[in-house]
Amino acid sequence: MKNWQTKKLGEIFQIERGGSPRPIESFLTTDENGINWIKIGDTKNITKYIYKTEEKIKPSGLNKTRLVKEGDFILSNSMSFGRPYIMKTTGAIHDGWLVLRKKQSDIDKDFFYYLLGSPVVFDQFDNLAAGSTVRNLNTKLVASIDVSFPSLVEQKLIVKILDNIFRKIEKVRENAERNLQNSRELFESYLQKSFSNSGWDIKNLGDVCENLDSKRIPVTKRDRVNGNYPYYGASGIVDYVNDYIFDEDLLLVSEDGANLLARTYPIAFSILGKSWVNNHAHVLRFKKRETQKFYEYYLNSIDLASYVSGMAQPKLNQGTLNLIKVPSPSVEEQREIVKKLDGLSGETRKLEEIYKQKLADLEELKKSVLQKAFSGEM
């Protein structure tokens, strides 16, 4: 890195930590003249600039916090550890943020945005914060970081190159995300069509299966003994234990948890073999494997909000579960539907893995580009 100078971040930036007026609830306001209150949540789906915030605080809280201005860097020092953002508005930061204000004029903010987010800097953050129970940055630690940078003219040239590369990477990423979403929507569409036969008999779920909830045994984490048998909860395996209470093909259905409404994960999932189930998942036994799979697909295809009680702590109790209306086609029809859905599900998973791997590769490519840019290899 010929002609690059090396300095510590504390020499280039004035670094200060945010603070919180307490109790924060008493300082929050809906007044349009309030001051933007910048939280980690405001950076969701944001990669570089912060333009607005969800909440504001009263001016009377300013003496307990830190005001940041347009053009300042803010750096997360706990959650989303070490991520830099550039302010495009003014606001106040709590103690989960550090603000970096440049001391010298030969600094291009976009160059330093890339530099601060590169492995060259992050690896130093990572090493200095290693060993602590909660990974935090502080002003002294950040100030001690060594960075190398060229003249202002060369900084702008590197930014131009990186902007061009990252625009292309982002376009590929957006296409991969779109293809991933399309593959999921295609399967969901086929899933809905598979259960659209209006000629089927309709029954209660409790009439087509046997409920084994009475055999469940919850065990606190403290009392579990580590072993080889899966210990299931509402959304899947939560641990492995040294004993089992079931040894057969069963369908588990989430009994409680936010996922009942959010549906981030399937709420119905089949298990096979020796297992332990706690009281956060209903246990259902079916006479035939294809019937079990048919109802697994069906329960994952419908909206169960009308059967779920409680919004803060959603719950699908046993009585309500048994009353869920379900179609009851012949076993032959169930078998044919399951065969088709299994095939399409397998193809969808393959596509998802391809697109997920592409997204992971793109993240690695971005890190590699930044590593080269700030190691003098570009």
C-alpha positions as CSV (number, residue, x, y, z in Angstrom):
1,M,0.0,0.0,0.0
2,K,2.5,2.5,-1.3
3,N,2.0,6.1,-0.1
4,W,-0.9,5.0,2.3
5,Q,-0.7,6.5,5.8
6,T,-1.5,4.5,8.9
7,K,-3.3,6.0,11.9
8,K,-5.4,4.9,14.7
9,L,-9.2,5.6,14.5
10,G,-8.9,7.9,17.5
11,E,-6.5,10.2,15.6
12,I,-8.9,10.5,12.7
13,F,-12.3,10.6,14.5
14,Q,-13.7,12.0,17.7
15,I,-15.4,8.9,19.2
16,E,-18.1,9.2,21.8
17,R,-20.7,6.9,23.3
18,G,-24.5,7.4,23.3
19,G,-26.6,7.4,26.4
20,S,-30.2,6.9,27.5
21,P,-32.5,9.2,29.5
22,R,-34.3,7.0,32.0
23,P,-36.9,5.8,32.2
24,I,-37.0,6.1,28.5
25,E,-40.8,5.7,28.3
26,S,-41.2,9.1,30.0
27,F,-39.1,10.8,27.4
28,L,-40.7,9.3,24.2
29,T,-43.0,11.6,22.3
30,T,-45.2,11.7,19.2
31,D,-44.6,15.4,18.8
32,E,-43.3,16.2,15.3
33,N,-40.8,18.6,17.0
34,G,-39.3,15.7,19.0
35,I,-35.8,14.5,18.4
36,N,-35.2,11.3,16.4
37,W,-34.4,8.5,18.7
38,I,-32.1,6.1,16.9
39,K,-32.4,2.4,17.8
40,I,-30.8,-0.7,16.4
41,G,-34.2,-1.7,15.0
42,D,-34.2,1.4,12.8
43,T,-31.4,-0.2,10.7
44,K,-33.5,-3.2,9.7
45,N,-33.2,-3.6,5.9
46,I,-30.7,-0.7,5.9
47,T,-27.1,-1.2,4.8
48,K,-25.6,2.3,4.7
49,Y,-27.7,5.4,5.5
50,I,-30.1,6.3,8.3
51,Y,-32.8,8.7,7.1
52,K,-35.5,8.3,9.7
53,T,-36.5,6.7,13.0
54,E,-39.6,5.0,14.4
55,E,-39.5,7.0,17.7
56,K,-38.7,10.5,18.9
57,I,-37.7,11.8,22.4
58,K,-38.4,15.1,24.1
59,P,-35.7,17.8,23.9
60,S,-35.5,17.5,27.8
61,G,-33.8,14.1,27.3
62,L,-30.8,15.5,25.4
63,N,-28.7,16.1,28.5
64,K,-28.7,12.3,29.1
65,T,-27.9,11.2,25.5
66,R,-25.7,12.1,22.6
67,L,-26.8,14.2,19.6
68,V,-25.6,13.0,16.2
69,K,-25.7,15.1,13.0
70,E,-25.9,14.4,9.3
71,G,-22.6,13.0,8.0
72,D,-21.6,11.4,11.3
73,F,-20.8,7.7,11.4
74,I,-22.6,5.7,14.1
75,L,-21.2,2.3,15.0
76,S,-23.2,-0.4,16.8
77,N,-21.4,-1.6,19.9
78,S,-23.5,-4.5,20.9
79,M,-26.3,-6.0,18.6
80,S,-25.2,-6.2,14.9
81,F,-21.7,-5.8,16.5
82,G,-19.4,-3.4,14.6
83,R,-21.8,-2.3,11.8
84,P,-21.2,1.2,10.6
85,Y,-24.0,3.6,9.3
86,I,-23.9,7.1,7.9
87,M,-26.4,9.6,9.3
88,K,-28.6,11.3,6.8
89,T,-30.6,13.1,9.5
90,T,-30.0,14.4,13.0
91,G,-30.9,12.4,16.1
92,A,-30.0,11.1,19.5
93,I,-28.3,7.7,20.2
94,H,-28.5,5.4,23.2
95,D,-25.5,3.6,24.7
96,G,-25.8,0.8,22.1
97,W,-24.1,3.2,19.7
98,L,-20.9,5.0,19.2
99,V,-20.6,8.1,17.1
100,L,-17.5,8.9,15.0
101,R,-17.0,12.5,13.9
102,K,-14.0,13.2,11.5
103,K,-11.3,15.4,12.8
104,Q,-9.6,16.0,9.4
105,S,-10.7,17.2,6.0
106,D,-8.9,14.6,3.9
107,I,-11.5,11.9,4.7
108,D,-14.0,10.6,2.3
109,K,-17.0,9.3,4.3
110,D,-17.9,6.7,1.7
111,F,-14.3,5.4,1.7
112,F,-14.4,5.1,5.5
113,Y,-17.9,3.5,5.4
114,Y,-16.4,0.7,3.3
115,L,-13.2,0.6,5.4
116,L,-15.1,0.4,8.8
117,G,-17.3,-2.4,7.4
118,S,-14.4,-4.4,6.0
119,P,-12.7,-7.5,7.5
120,V,-9.6,-5.4,7.9
121,V,-11.3,-3.4,10.7
122,F,-14.0,-5.9,11.8
123,D,-11.3,-8.6,12.5
124,Q,-9.6,-6.1,14.9
125,F,-12.9,-5.4,16.6
126,D,-13.6,-9.1,16.8
127,N,-10.2,-9.9,18.4
128,L,-10.3,-7.1,20.9
129,A,-13.8,-8.0,22.0
130,A,-13.1,-11.8,22.2
131,G,-13.4,-13.4,25.6
132,S,-16.0,-11.1,27.0
133,T,-19.4,-12.5,28.0
134,V,-21.2,-9.8,26.0
135,R,-19.4,-8.6,23.0
136,N,-19.3,-4.8,23.3
137,L,-17.2,-2.1,21.7
138,N,-16.2,1.0,23.7
139,T,-14.6,4.3,22.8
140,K,-11.1,3.3,23.9
141,L,-11.2,0.0,22.0
142,V,-12.4,1.6,18.8
143,A,-9.9,4.5,19.1
144,S,-7.1,1.9,19.3
145,I,-7.8,0.4,15.9
146,D,-5.2,0.8,13.2
147,V,-6.3,1.8,9.7
148,S,-4.4,2.6,6.5
149,F,-5.7,5.0,3.9
150,P,-4.5,6.8,0.8
151,S,-4.9,10.4,-0.4
152,L,-8.3,11.9,-0.8
153,V,-8.1,11.6,-4.6
154,E,-7.3,7.8,-4.3
155,Q,-10.0,7.3,-1.7
156,K,-12.6,8.7,-4.1
157,L,-11.3,6.5,-6.9
158,I,-11.5,3.4,-4.7
159,V,-15.1,4.3,-3.7
160,K,-16.0,4.6,-7.4
161,I,-14.6,1.2,-8.1
162,L,-16.3,-0.4,-5.0
163,D,-19.7,1.3,-5.8
164,N,-19.6,-0.2,-9.2
165,I,-18.7,-3.7,-8.0
166,F,-21.3,-3.6,-5.2
167,R,-24.0,-2.4,-7.5
168,K,-23.4,-5.5,-9.6
169,I,-23.3,-7.8,-6.6
170,E,-26.5,-6.2,-5.3
171,K,-28.3,-6.9,-8.6
172,V,-27.3,-10.5,-8.5
173,R,-28.3,-10.7,-4.8
174,E,-31.8,-9.2,-5.6
175,N,-32.3,-11.8,-8.4
176,A,-31.3,-14.6,-6.1
177,E,-33.7,-13.3,-3.4
178,R,-36.5,-13.0,-6.0
179,N,-35.9,-16.5,-7.3
180,L,-35.8,-17.9,-3.8
181,Q,-39.2,-16.2,-3.0
182,N,-40.6,-17.4,-6.4
183,S,-39.7,-21.0,-5.6
184,R,-41.5,-20.8,-2.3
185,E,-44.5,-19.1,-3.7
186,L,-44.8,-21.8,-6.5
187,F,-44.8,-24.5,-3.9
188,E,-47.4,-22.6,-1.7
189,S,-49.6,-22.2,-4.8
190,Y,-49.5,-25.8,-5.6
191,L,-50.1,-26.7,-2.0
192,Q,-53.3,-24.6,-1.9
193,K,-54.6,-26.2,-5.2
194,S,-54.0,-29.7,-3.8
195,F,-56.6,-29.1,-1.1
196,S,-59.2,-27.3,-3.2
197,N,-61.5,-30.3,-4.0
198,S,-64.9,-29.3,-2.8
199,G,-66.3,-32.8,-3.1
200,W,-64.4,-34.2,-0.1
201,D,-66.1,-34.9,3.2
202,I,-65.2,-32.5,6.0
203,K,-64.4,-33.8,9.5
204,N,-62.9,-32.6,12.7
205,L,-59.1,-33.2,13.1
206,G,-59.8,-35.1,16.3
207,D,-61.9,-37.6,14.3
208,V,-59.1,-38.6,11.9
209,C,-56.3,-39.2,14.5
210,E,-55.5,-40.1,18.0
211,N,-54.2,-37.5,20.4
212,L,-51.3,-38.6,22.6
213,D,-50.8,-35.4,24.6
214,S,-51.3,-37.1,27.9
215,K,-48.0,-39.1,27.3
216,R,-45.9,-35.9,27.0
217,I,-43.4,-35.2,29.7
218,P,-41.8,-31.7,29.9
219,V,-38.3,-31.7,31.4
220,T,-36.5,-28.4,32.4
221,K,-33.2,-27.8,30.8
222,R,-31.5,-28.1,34.2
223,D,-32.9,-31.6,34.7
224,R,-32.2,-33.0,31.2
225,V,-29.5,-35.5,30.8
226,N,-27.6,-35.2,27.6
227,G,-28.0,-38.2,25.2
228,N,-28.8,-39.2,21.6
229,Y,-32.6,-39.0,21.5
230,P,-34.2,-35.8,20.1
231,Y,-36.2,-33.7,22.6
232,Y,-38.9,-31.9,20.7
233,G,-40.7,-28.6,21.4
234,A,-43.1,-26.4,19.5
235,S,-40.9,-25.8,16.4
236,G,-38.7,-28.8,16.3
237,I,-35.7,-30.3,18.2
238,V,-34.6,-28.2,21.1
239,D,-32.2,-30.6,22.7
240,Y,-31.0,-34.3,22.9
241,V,-31.6,-36.4,26.0
242,N,-30.7,-39.9,27.3
243,D,-34.1,-41.5,27.2
244,Y,-37.3,-41.5,25.1
245,I,-41.1,-41.7,25.6
246,F,-42.2,-42.4,22.0
247,D,-40.9,-44.8,19.4
248,E,-43.1,-44.5,16.3
249,D,-44.1,-42.3,13.4
250,L,-46.0,-39.3,14.8
251,L,-47.2,-35.8,13.8
252,L,-46.3,-32.9,16.1
253,V,-48.3,-29.6,16.0
254,S,-47.2,-26.5,17.7
255,E,-49.2,-25.8,20.9
256,D,-48.0,-22.3,21.7
257,G,-45.5,-19.6,20.6
258,A,-45.4,-16.7,18.2
259,N,-44.8,-19.0,15.2
260,L,-48.5,-20.1,15.4
261,L,-49.3,-16.7,13.8
262,A,-46.1,-15.7,12.2
263,R,-45.6,-19.1,10.5
264,T,-41.9,-18.6,10.0
265,Y,-41.5,-22.3,10.5
266,P,-43.9,-25.2,9.8
267,I,-46.3,-25.7,12.7
268,A,-46.9,-29.3,11.8
269,F,-43.9,-31.7,11.4
270,S,-43.5,-35.5,11.3
271,I,-41.1,-37.4,13.6
272,L,-40.0,-41.0,13.4
273,G,-38.3,-43.3,15.9
274,K,-37.3,-42.8,19.5
275,S,-38.0,-39.4,20.8
276,W,-39.1,-37.2,23.7
277,V,-41.7,-34.5,23.4
278,N,-42.5,-31.7,25.8
279,N,-45.8,-30.0,26.4
280,H,-45.3,-27.3,23.8
281,A,-46.2,-29.6,20.9
282,H,-49.3,-31.7,20.4
283,V,-48.7,-35.3,19.6
284,L,-50.9,-37.0,17.0
285,R,-51.0,-40.6,15.8
286,F,-52.5,-41.6,12.4
287,K,-53.3,-45.1,11.2
288,K,-51.4,-44.7,7.9
289,R,-48.2,-42.9,7.0
290,E,-49.7,-41.2,3.9
291,T,-52.6,-39.9,6.0
292,Q,-50.2,-38.4,8.5
293,K,-48.3,-36.7,5.7
294,F,-51.5,-35.5,4.1
295,Y,-52.6,-33.7,7.2
296,E,-49.1,-32.4,7.9
297,Y,-49.2,-30.7,4.5
298,Y,-52.8,-29.5,5.1
299,L,-52.2,-28.0,8.5
300,N,-49.2,-26.1,7.1
301,S,-51.3,-24.8,4.2
302,I,-54.1,-23.1,6.2
303,D,-54.5,-20.1,8.4
304,L,-55.1,-21.2,12.0
305,A,-55.5,-17.7,13.4
306,S,-59.2,-18.3,14.2
307,Y,-58.3,-21.3,16.3
308,V,-55.5,-19.6,18.2
309,S,-56.2,-17.8,21.5
310,G,-54.1,-15.0,22.9
311,M,-52.0,-12.5,20.9
312,A,-49.2,-11.8,23.3
313,Q,-48.8,-15.5,24.0
314,P,-50.5,-17.4,21.2
315,K,-51.9,-20.8,22.1
316,L,-53.6,-23.6,20.2
317,N,-55.1,-25.8,23.0
318,Q,-56.0,-29.4,22.6
319,G,-59.8,-28.9,22.5
320,T,-59.6,-26.3,19.7
321,L,-57.0,-28.4,17.8
322,N,-59.4,-31.4,17.7
323,L,-62.1,-29.1,16.2
324,I,-60.1,-27.9,13.3
325,K,-62.1,-28.7,10.1
326,V,-60.1,-30.9,7.7
327,P,-60.9,-32.6,4.4
328,S,-61.2,-36.4,4.4
329,P,-60.5,-37.9,0.9
330,S,-59.9,-41.5,0.4
331,V,-56.5,-43.1,1.3
332,E,-55.8,-43.5,-2.4
333,E,-56.3,-39.8,-3.0
334,Q,-54.2,-38.9,0.1
335,R,-51.4,-41.1,-1.2
336,E,-51.5,-39.5,-4.7
337,I,-51.5,-36.0,-3.3
338,V,-48.7,-36.7,-0.8
339,K,-46.6,-38.3,-3.6
340,K,-46.9,-35.1,-5.8
341,L,-46.3,-32.8,-2.9
342,D,-43.2,-34.8,-1.7
343,G,-41.8,-34.5,-5.2
344,L,-42.4,-30.8,-5.5
345,S,-41.2,-30.1,-2.0
346,G,-38.0,-31.9,-2.7
347,E,-37.4,-29.9,-5.8
348,T,-38.2,-26.7,-3.9
349,R,-35.7,-27.5,-1.2
350,K,-33.0,-28.1,-3.8
351,L,-33.7,-24.7,-5.4
352,E,-33.7,-23.0,-2.0
353,E,-30.4,-24.6,-1.1
354,I,-29.0,-23.3,-4.5
355,Y,-30.2,-19.8,-3.9
356,K,-29.2,-19.7,-0.3
357,Q,-25.7,-20.9,-1.2
358,K,-25.5,-18.2,-3.9
359,L,-26.5,-15.6,-1.3
360,A,-23.8,-16.9,1.1
361,D,-21.3,-16.8,-1.8
362,L,-22.2,-13.2,-2.5
363,E,-21.6,-12.2,1.1
364,E,-18.2,-13.9,1.0
365,L,-17.4,-12.1,-2.3
366,K,-18.2,-8.8,-0.7
367,K,-15.8,-9.5,2.2
368,S,-13.1,-10.6,-0.3
369,V,-13.5,-7.4,-2.4
370,L,-13.2,-5.3,0.8
371,Q,-10.3,-7.3,2.0
372,K,-8.4,-6.7,-1.3
373,A,-9.4,-3.0,-1.4
374,F,-8.0,-2.2,2.0
375,S,-5.0,-4.5,1.8
376,G,-3.6,-2.7,-1.2
377,E,-4.4,-5.6,-3.6
378,M,-7.0,-3.9,-5.7
